[in-house]
Amino acid sequence: MVRKGVIILVVILSMAISGCHKTYDTGVYRTGRAWNFGVYFFDAQNHLTDSCAIKLTIGKGGWLSYIMDQRELLYTYGNCCGKDLEETTGVDERPNMVFIHPPRLACMAFTEIPPMPQISLPVNMTEVSTGEIRIVKGWGSLNGKTIKQREKLVKMVEFTFADTTIPCIMIEGENTNYIDTLGVYKSQYLFNEHFGFTQLNYYKPNGESVKMILKTTNFR
């Protein structure tokens, strides 16, 4: 009887999860779209020390996407951090804003510290925003603490993509507390209203940097 009950429960959960699947066909981050990024690691002297590839794909999501009201985002790491990894997280895209979770596994875990890529729409170049994130694990004495962040739109720039240039908004941010413990982690993002976030740059307190640059997409 117990085994039969477990089977019934699994079937019910499977049906519930499949029923939560949703195809997103509006906005930038649509189901089935894919972005291929080159990721470059630099030392404090700005010498390239490593590189790899990360693919961003938008899926249909499941019960977690449904509960969080976010589009499913899948990162596929191609020998990044010395590993082939997959990470499932989310995109929050609405008529008035776009927010994505950056890759945060292994050697990319530090991207939790500065503000994550986000922008309010329509664009307001005087925008300055503050936020915070609670560190769950992986940072020792900081686990369970809340990191405060500040982010601002800086200027319009041109980004070279597919043998052309596209206009992008530059967004810069940094953490504003636990400076004595963490130092200052800085972020710099480029956003285009058609392609989304095209470049994610990170600058660590020790002078090292990581740049994640869009190379190709499966849409135009």
Backbone bond lengths (Angstrom), bond angles and torsions (degrees), N, CA, C in turn:
res aa  C-N    CA-C-N  psi(-1)  N-CA   C-N-CA  omega(-1)  CA-C   N-CA-C  phi
1 M - - - 1.465 - - 1.522 111.81 -
2 V 1.343 115.42 -39.98 1.463 119.11 179.95 1.519 110.44 -63.94
3 R 1.365 115.15 -44.19 1.456 119.73 -179.00 1.521 110.38 -62.66
4 K 1.331 116.77 -41.22 1.454 120.92 178.87 1.524 111.00 -63.02
5 G 1.342 115.58 -40.04 1.462 119.58 178.35 1.515 112.47 -64.32
6 V 1.342 115.73 -38.05 1.469 120.24 178.77 1.518 110.46 -64.84
7 I 1.338 116.89 -43.58 1.463 121.42 179.52 1.527 110.49 -60.62
8 I 1.333 116.32 -44.51 1.464 120.30 178.90 1.521 110.79 -61.55
9 L 1.340 117.08 -42.21 1.458 121.45 179.79 1.525 110.81 -62.60
10 V 1.348 117.02 -42.67 1.468 121.70 178.94 1.519 110.15 -61.51
11 V 1.341 116.74 -43.37 1.466 121.09 179.31 1.523 110.51 -62.03
12 I 1.334 116.62 -44.84 1.465 120.68 179.94 1.522 111.17 -62.47
13 L 1.345 116.40 -44.46 1.463 119.96 179.37 1.515 110.84 -63.91
14 S 1.331 117.43 -40.99 1.463 121.32 179.46 1.515 110.92 -61.55
15 M 1.344 115.90 -42.69 1.459 120.04 178.55 1.520 111.19 -65.24
16 A 1.337 116.02 -38.62 1.468 119.83 -179.99 1.515 110.99 -66.24
17 I 1.339 115.92 -42.38 1.465 120.06 -178.90 1.514 110.60 -66.66
18 S 1.352 116.90 -45.08 1.466 119.84 179.87 1.516 110.84 -63.31
19 G 1.333 116.61 -32.44 1.450 120.35 178.64 1.515 113.18 -70.37
20 C 1.333 116.58 -18.71 1.455 120.87 179.22 1.527 112.40 -84.88
21 H 1.320 118.69 -12.51 1.451 121.72 179.99 1.528 109.81 -59.78
22 K 1.313 115.48 138.56 1.453 120.21 -176.99 1.512 109.58 -143.65
23 T 1.315 116.73 134.76 1.460 121.51 175.99 1.522 108.62 -92.96
24 Y 1.319 116.02 126.10 1.465 121.57 178.80 1.520 108.65 -99.92
25 D 1.330 116.84 117.44 1.464 120.26 -176.50 1.523 112.60 -121.96
26 T 1.335 116.58 20.32 1.458 121.04 176.20 1.520 109.44 -128.41
27 G 1.330 115.92 161.17 1.459 120.72 177.74 1.514 112.76 79.46
28 V 1.312 115.53 -164.36 1.466 122.25 -178.86 1.521 110.71 -83.04
29 Y 1.326 116.15 -50.53 1.460 121.53 -172.16 1.533 109.82 -90.42
30 R 1.345 115.22 81.07 1.462 122.94 -176.06 1.528 110.62 -97.71
31 T 1.310 115.85 150.48 1.455 121.49 178.27 1.532 110.47 -55.30
32 G 1.331 115.96 130.95 1.464 121.85 178.78 1.511 114.24 93.59
33 R 1.316 117.69 -15.22 1.461 119.38 178.13 1.523 110.61 -75.50
34 A 1.340 115.37 149.04 1.462 120.70 -178.26 1.521 109.98 -138.61
35 W 1.323 115.42 142.72 1.455 124.56 177.81 1.532 108.12 -124.09
36 N 1.323 118.06 128.29 1.467 122.45 178.65 1.522 109.62 -107.47
37 F 1.334 115.46 119.43 1.462 121.70 -177.23 1.529 110.69 -110.95
38 G 1.328 115.09 142.95 1.450 120.89 164.67 1.515 107.73 -93.16
39 V 1.330 117.09 136.48 1.465 121.59 -178.73 1.520 108.37 -117.95
40 Y 1.342 115.97 128.05 1.463 121.49 -172.44 1.526 109.52 -126.03
41 F 1.323 115.77 130.95 1.458 122.65 -177.56 1.529 109.12 -109.55
42 F 1.330 116.92 128.77 1.458 122.70 -177.55 1.526 110.26 -121.63
43 D 1.328 116.31 145.04 1.465 120.14 175.76 1.524 109.97 -84.47
44 A 1.321 116.97 -176.55 1.470 121.52 -175.50 1.524 112.56 -65.69
45 Q 1.340 117.02 -18.82 1.471 121.20 177.11 1.530 111.57 -94.63
46 N 1.331 116.21 10.33 1.462 123.93 179.49 1.527 112.50 66.15
47 H 1.334 117.10 27.93 1.458 121.58 174.23 1.527 108.84 -91.27
48 L 1.331 116.80 134.30 1.456 121.35 178.28 1.522 109.76 -67.05
49 T 1.334 117.00 123.40 1.466 120.91 -178.17 1.520 113.33 -109.98
50 D 1.336 116.98 -21.13 1.461 119.90 -179.53 1.526 108.35 -166.39
51 S 1.327 115.71 161.32 1.462 120.96 175.51 1.522 108.95 -153.44
52 C 1.311 115.94 158.58 1.462 120.98 179.82 1.523 108.14 -163.02
53 A 1.327 116.24 -171.00 1.457 121.16 -179.67 1.523 110.30 -127.96
54 I 1.321 115.73 142.59 1.465 121.52 173.02 1.526 107.89 -131.97
55 K 1.332 115.31 129.07 1.460 121.33 178.44 1.522 109.70 -105.16
56 L 1.313 116.63 132.47 1.463 123.19 177.11 1.528 107.43 -107.06
57 T 1.333 117.20 124.20 1.458 122.08 179.40 1.529 109.18 -129.34
58 I 1.334 116.22 141.48 1.463 120.88 177.02 1.525 109.09 -100.42
59 G 1.339 115.80 123.25 1.458 121.31 -178.82 1.514 112.29 -102.31
60 K 1.319 115.51 -165.73 1.464 121.77 179.42 1.519 112.12 -91.46
61 G 1.318 116.10 -16.38 1.457 119.20 179.15 1.516 112.31 78.58
62 G 1.315 114.62 177.91 1.458 122.24 179.71 1.509 108.98 -147.72
63 W 1.323 115.99 -150.32 1.470 119.32 -175.67 1.515 112.64 -63.45
64 L 1.375 118.27 -34.47 1.459 119.86 -178.92 1.526 110.69 -69.41
65 S 1.337 117.46 -42.84 1.462 120.90 176.01 1.519 110.25 -60.53
66 Y 1.323 115.37 -39.51 1.470 120.63 -179.78 1.522 110.52 -63.37
67 I 1.331 116.33 -45.62 1.466 120.76 -179.08 1.527 111.06 -66.44
68 M 1.349 116.78 -42.60 1.463 121.49 -177.31 1.521 112.71 -81.54
69 D 1.347 117.10 -9.08 1.462 122.46 -177.86 1.528 110.46 56.62
70 Q 1.343 115.37 45.97 1.457 121.34 178.03 1.524 109.93 -130.87
71 R 1.317 115.90 152.36 1.456 121.19 175.25 1.532 108.84 -77.26
72 E 1.310 116.14 141.40 1.464 120.00 -179.12 1.520 111.01 -71.22
73 L 1.318 116.00 128.51 1.456 123.18 178.70 1.525 108.16 -120.28
74 L 1.324 116.40 125.76 1.461 121.44 179.57 1.520 109.41 -114.80
75 Y 1.339 116.70 122.64 1.461 121.63 172.18 1.525 108.75 -99.32
76 T 1.328 116.00 130.17 1.457 122.32 174.49 1.518 108.06 -113.82
77 Y 1.328 116.46 114.68 1.466 122.19 -177.44 1.533 108.82 -90.19
78 G 1.338 116.84 123.36 1.457 121.16 176.65 1.516 110.51 -98.70
79 N 1.333 116.20 93.84 1.464 122.51 -178.47 1.524 111.27 54.86
80 C 1.320 115.78 40.49 1.462 121.41 175.75 1.520 108.52 -92.49
81 C 1.322 116.75 138.67 1.463 120.88 -177.18 1.529 109.39 60.63
82 G 1.354 115.78 24.78 1.452 121.15 179.94 1.511 113.74 74.81
83 K 1.361 117.26 15.38 1.459 120.36 -176.26 1.522 110.85 -140.44
84 D 1.325 115.88 158.22 1.457 122.08 167.00 1.528 106.78 -100.52
85 L 1.321 116.35 114.53 1.458 120.97 -172.83 1.517 110.73 -128.93
86 E 1.324 115.83 159.49 1.451 122.10 170.15 1.524 109.09 -129.27
87 E 1.310 115.56 139.13 1.472 121.62 -178.06 1.520 108.71 -135.70
88 T 1.309 116.77 126.61 1.461 121.24 177.88 1.519 109.44 -107.09
89 T 1.321 115.62 125.39 1.463 120.74 -179.87 1.525 107.69 -145.08
90 G 1.339 119.19 -147.73 1.453 118.31 -172.64 1.518 116.24 -145.37
91 V 1.332 114.24 162.77 1.464 124.98 173.33 1.518 107.38 -121.85
92 D 1.304 116.75 133.23 1.466 121.24 173.24 1.529 106.82 -110.17
93 E 1.323 116.19 101.65 1.474 120.66 -179.25 1.521 108.96 -119.75
94 R 1.328 114.80 124.67 1.464 122.04 179.71 1.527 107.96 -136.74
95 P 1.327 118.73 170.51 1.466 119.88 -179.94 1.528 113.60 -57.64
96 N 1.341 116.96 -26.22 1.465 119.65 -175.35 1.525 114.22 -108.35
97 M 1.351 118.75 5.13 1.461 119.08 179.67 1.519 111.35 -169.34
98 V 1.352 114.46 158.55 1.467 122.16 172.47 1.528 107.30 -134.54
99 F 1.331 115.99 129.20 1.462 122.10 178.47 1.523 108.35 -136.85
100 I 1.337 117.36 131.31 1.461 119.82 174.87 1.528 109.39 -127.39
101 H 1.331 114.27 146.64 1.463 119.70 170.12 1.523 108.15 -80.89
102 P 1.329 118.99 129.88 1.460 120.49 176.19 1.525 110.24 -77.17
103 P 1.335 118.53 168.56 1.471 119.73 173.39 1.526 109.46 -63.66
104 R 1.341 116.83 136.46 1.473 120.01 -172.83 1.521 113.31 -136.42
105 L 1.323 118.37 18.64 1.459 120.28 178.42 1.521 111.53 -93.77
106 A 1.339 115.68 152.45 1.473 123.30 171.66 1.531 110.82 50.81
107 C 1.328 118.16 -122.94 1.467 121.07 -174.46 1.524 113.26 -72.02
108 M 1.340 117.93 -3.17 1.462 121.36 176.54 1.535 111.91 -100.41
109 A 1.332 117.48 7.00 1.465 121.27 -175.80 1.531 112.33 -60.73
110 F 1.326 117.74 -28.09 1.469 121.72 -176.92 1.525 112.71 -64.18
111 T 1.351 118.17 -16.30 1.467 119.57 -177.02 1.527 112.84 -66.86
112 E 1.338 117.45 -6.70 1.463 120.51 173.94 1.527 112.27 -72.67
113 I 1.324 117.56 -23.26 1.467 120.48 -170.89 1.536 113.00 -75.41
114 P 1.341 120.45 -52.24 1.466 118.83 175.75 1.523 110.46 -77.36
115 P 1.345 118.41 172.39 1.464 120.27 178.36 1.530 110.93 -59.76
116 M 1.315 116.61 146.42 1.457 121.04 176.99 1.527 109.74 -82.27
117 P 1.339 117.61 160.51 1.482 120.26 -177.31 1.531 111.60 -62.42
118 Q 1.316 115.44 120.30 1.461 120.13 177.37 1.515 109.99 -157.92
119 I 1.330 116.08 153.75 1.460 121.11 178.35 1.521 108.67 -153.70
120 S 1.324 116.03 141.90 1.462 121.29 175.55 1.522 109.31 -89.75
121 L 1.326 116.48 146.98 1.462 122.54 179.52 1.523 109.44 -125.36
122 P 1.360 118.27 144.67 1.464 126.04 -5.45 1.529 111.21 -64.85
123 V 1.316 115.03 159.53 1.460 120.83 -173.77 1.523 111.23 -65.63
124 N 1.328 115.34 133.18 1.462 122.66 174.77 1.524 107.35 -124.38
125 M 1.331 116.88 106.44 1.463 120.70 -172.49 1.524 113.30 -68.21
126 T 1.316 117.78 -7.74 1.472 119.55 176.41 1.526 111.26 -96.12
127 E 1.317 116.49 5.20 1.468 120.63 -174.29 1.525 112.60 -66.61
128 V 1.325 115.64 131.25 1.466 123.60 170.68 1.524 106.53 -130.97
129 S 1.331 117.15 128.75 1.456 119.41 -177.46 1.522 110.35 -128.85
130 T 1.305 115.72 154.57 1.457 121.69 175.78 1.520 108.35 -124.37
131 G 1.316 115.85 153.55 1.453 120.12 179.68 1.506 110.14 -157.81
132 E 1.312 115.78 -174.43 1.457 119.93 178.79 1.520 109.58 -156.87
133 I 1.321 116.18 157.13 1.457 121.81 177.28 1.521 108.85 -140.29
134 R 1.310 116.33 140.08 1.457 121.44 178.49 1.524 108.80 -91.45
135 I 1.323 116.96 122.89 1.454 122.32 179.57 1.525 108.89 -76.76
136 V 1.322 116.83 121.72 1.456 120.89 -176.52 1.525 110.91 -87.84
137 K 1.332 117.86 -50.22 1.460 120.60 -178.48 1.525 109.77 -159.64
138 G 1.337 114.60 164.94 1.457 120.35 174.01 1.518 115.12 98.84
139 W 1.350 117.15 -3.06 1.458 119.71 -176.84 1.529 112.15 -124.75
140 G 1.308 117.10 26.43 1.457 120.83 174.01 1.508 113.07 59.14
141 S 1.342 116.11 -119.18 1.462 120.95 -175.63 1.524 113.17 -66.60
142 L 1.341 117.79 -14.75 1.463 121.07 179.36 1.524 112.76 -85.61
143 N 1.335 117.11 -10.38 1.460 119.94 179.52 1.529 110.52 -56.40
144 G 1.333 115.77 130.39 1.452 120.94 -179.90 1.515 113.85 88.15
145 K 1.336 117.59 -6.60 1.464 121.07 -179.21 1.538 110.51 -94.13
146 T 1.313 116.27 164.38 1.456 122.20 -176.97 1.524 110.49 -108.25
147 I 1.332 115.36 123.28 1.459 121.84 178.67 1.525 108.70 -93.35
148 K 1.315 116.47 127.67 1.465 121.38 177.52 1.529 109.44 -94.03
149 Q 1.337 114.81 145.81 1.459 120.50 -173.49 1.529 110.99 -137.74
150 R 1.341 114.56 154.91 1.471 120.46 175.23 1.520 108.60 -133.34
151 E 1.337 116.55 141.80 1.459 121.24 -176.86 1.523 109.08 -142.77
152 K 1.336 116.59 145.85 1.463 120.04 179.42 1.524 110.80 -148.02
153 L 1.340 115.32 150.46 1.449 121.53 172.56 1.520 107.84 -80.47
154 V 1.324 116.31 134.89 1.461 119.99 -172.00 1.527 112.46 -107.25
155 K 1.337 117.12 -56.70 1.462 119.95 -175.46 1.520 110.17 -168.69
156 M 1.344 115.63 169.59 1.457 122.00 172.95 1.534 108.29 -88.96
157 V 1.334 115.96 137.78 1.465 121.43 178.07 1.522 108.25 -136.88
158 E 1.330 116.20 169.64 1.459 121.29 175.73 1.520 109.46 -106.80
159 F 1.326 115.74 137.46 1.460 122.48 -179.90 1.519 108.15 -118.04
160 T 1.321 116.48 128.76 1.462 120.98 -179.82 1.518 109.76 -82.71
161 F 1.341 114.57 121.90 1.468 119.80 -177.23 1.526 109.33 -149.67
162 A 1.332 115.95 128.45 1.467 122.09 176.53 1.533 111.20 53.15
163 D 1.332 115.11 49.35 1.473 122.16 175.84 1.522 113.78 63.06
164 T 1.307 116.16 23.55 1.454 119.61 174.77 1.524 108.40 -145.25
165 T 1.300 117.17 178.38 1.467 120.72 175.89 1.519 108.70 -117.78
166 I 1.320 115.41 140.78 1.459 120.58 178.68 1.523 108.72 -125.19
167 P 1.334 117.79 145.73 1.467 120.38 179.71 1.524 111.16 -74.60
168 C 1.311 115.64 136.32 1.461 121.02 178.84 1.521 110.33 -135.35
169 I 1.312 114.95 153.08 1.458 122.05 174.87 1.524 108.17 -97.03
170 M 1.324 116.85 129.12 1.459 121.06 177.65 1.523 109.41 -90.44
171 I 1.335 115.41 129.82 1.454 122.45 -179.70 1.526 107.94 -122.96
172 E 1.321 118.04 127.92 1.459 121.67 -179.28 1.520 110.24 -119.37
173 G 1.329 115.65 146.32 1.454 119.58 179.83 1.514 112.34 -152.92
174 E 1.349 114.94 172.68 1.464 120.62 179.67 1.525 108.85 -165.66
175 N 1.343 116.01 159.93 1.461 119.35 171.80 1.525 109.00 -80.16
176 T 1.339 116.04 148.33 1.468 119.57 -173.81 1.526 113.92 -119.46
177 N 1.337 117.81 2.88 1.468 119.43 174.85 1.523 109.32 -136.07
178 Y 1.323 115.75 174.10 1.465 123.05 -173.74 1.530 111.81 54.18
179 I 1.321 114.97 36.52 1.472 120.08 -178.93 1.529 110.35 -64.47
180 D 1.330 117.52 -39.86 1.468 120.51 -179.57 1.519 111.52 -64.58
181 T 1.320 116.82 -31.95 1.465 121.20 -178.09 1.520 112.18 -86.89
182 L 1.334 115.69 -46.69 1.463 121.32 -173.67 1.518 114.01 -96.80
183 G 1.328 116.67 -30.88 1.453 119.72 -162.37 1.516 108.08 80.95
184 V 1.337 116.46 -168.14 1.460 120.71 -179.48 1.530 109.46 -108.90
185 Y 1.328 115.40 119.59 1.462 121.86 172.90 1.529 107.69 -96.87
186 K 1.330 116.75 126.12 1.460 120.83 -177.21 1.524 110.83 -112.47
187 S 1.322 115.09 146.93 1.467 121.27 177.48 1.517 109.41 -125.01
188 Q 1.318 114.55 152.05 1.468 121.37 175.55 1.532 107.36 -144.60
189 Y 1.332 116.38 117.75 1.455 121.26 -176.11 1.525 110.55 -119.64
190 L 1.331 115.24 147.69 1.464 121.48 172.07 1.524 108.29 -114.10
191 F 1.338 115.89 133.21 1.465 121.31 -177.99 1.514 110.30 -128.32
192 N 1.343 114.92 131.93 1.463 122.48 174.04 1.525 108.22 -118.93
193 E 1.326 117.24 139.25 1.465 120.10 -172.54 1.525 113.40 -70.38
194 H 1.326 118.48 -13.59 1.463 121.04 176.56 1.529 112.27 -100.42
195 F 1.331 117.16 -42.78 1.462 121.32 -176.16 1.529 113.78 -96.39
196 G 1.327 117.33 -9.37 1.460 119.79 -178.31 1.516 111.84 81.13
197 F 1.327 116.67 -145.88 1.464 120.59 -178.78 1.531 109.06 -79.38
198 T 1.321 114.93 118.69 1.468 121.39 -174.26 1.524 112.92 -101.15
199 Q 1.315 117.88 -19.58 1.468 120.53 178.73 1.520 109.82 -151.88
200 L 1.334 115.37 134.40 1.460 122.70 177.54 1.517 107.43 -124.54
201 N 1.333 116.76 110.84 1.462 121.90 179.05 1.528 109.72 -109.63
202 Y 1.337 115.16 138.98 1.458 120.64 179.61 1.522 110.12 -129.94
203 Y 1.332 115.65 138.67 1.462 121.78 -178.32 1.528 108.80 -126.68
204 K 1.328 115.18 118.37 1.461 121.08 -175.47 1.524 111.03 -89.12
205 P 1.338 117.65 159.63 1.472 120.68 179.86 1.529 113.64 -60.15
206 N 1.333 118.01 -27.58 1.470 120.55 -178.51 1.524 113.29 -84.34
207 G 1.329 117.09 6.00 1.461 120.95 177.62 1.517 114.38 95.01
208 E 1.349 117.34 -12.35 1.462 119.64 177.36 1.529 110.19 -73.03
209 S 1.327 116.06 155.59 1.463 120.23 178.83 1.526 110.54 -141.65
210 V 1.320 114.83 157.67 1.463 122.43 177.02 1.529 107.17 -133.60
211 K 1.336 115.84 131.21 1.459 120.31 179.53 1.528 109.42 -123.32
212 M 1.318 115.33 127.63 1.456 123.23 -178.83 1.528 107.10 -114.38
213 I 1.342 117.06 108.14 1.462 122.37 -167.84 1.525 110.61 -118.20
214 L 1.329 116.50 128.51 1.461 121.73 179.98 1.520 110.56 -66.02
215 K 1.354 116.21 130.18 1.464 122.03 179.65 1.517 112.47 -109.60
216 T 1.337 116.94 -47.99 1.473 120.64 -179.63 1.528 109.38 -146.81
217 T 1.330 115.13 161.36 1.464 122.79 172.46 1.527 107.91 -134.49
218 N 1.322 117.33 167.77 1.460 120.39 174.75 1.524 111.55 -99.98
219 F 1.335 116.29 19.89 1.469 121.61 177.14 1.516 108.42 -145.31
220 R 1.301 115.66 164.29 1.463 121.94 178.68 1.532 109.82 -130.23
